[in-house]
Amino acid sequence: MSGPRYIALIGDLVATRDLKPEARGQLQTRLGRHFAAVKAEARAGFAAWPLVTIGDEFQALFPAHAEGCRALLTLIPELLNLASPTAMRFGLGLGTLGTELREEALGMDGPCFHRARAALERARALDLPCQLDTEQGDAILWSTLASYALRQRMGWTPAQAEAIARFEGGRSWKQVAEALRITPSAVSLRQKAAGWSLYERASSALEKGLLELIS
């Protein structure tokens, strides 16, 4: 079925059976609240609003254009911040829909969702954080870089993650130091220990690569 192209995201939480039921429920609640906030602010770049679906899975749908790519690559780090220290995995699928577009990412079907599901299953089998399938199959180079970057991010210490999350929220490193009441040199140490420079370059390359894949 021809029509507009989308990027479907299907994600899940890893090893949540190791969590106590209360902690697992709180994590699912945090995700649900974040998805509700994204919808409430009418954030640009979404074709269908994200939501928790069954168990520990969640879905979202993005238009296959620049704004959609940016929204996708913004949402994933936000979710990792919310879930930390629990890991996540993501399956992404590029393609068309076989059903009507809905307001929320539930009850839809088609090639983009089939590919996202296949990508998620491959990520699970390979124990990797992220995989992407396009009309040409596995986008192996993009998927490898994405998995590397996300694995690096999930390895940050709480102190490193806190500093970087504030920087990603729009503050300068100087403002981050002031907010955390530590010295600029201490922030710099966290930044370097986290491998921020390499992660930032990888993130830029992922956005550029995704734009090339959808063109």
Beta strands, then each sheet from edge to edge (+ up, - down):
strand 1: 5-13
strand 2: 48-52
strand 3: 57-63
strand 4: 88-96
strand 5: 130-134
strand 6: 137-138
sheet 1: 2+ 3- 1+ 4- 5- 6+
end
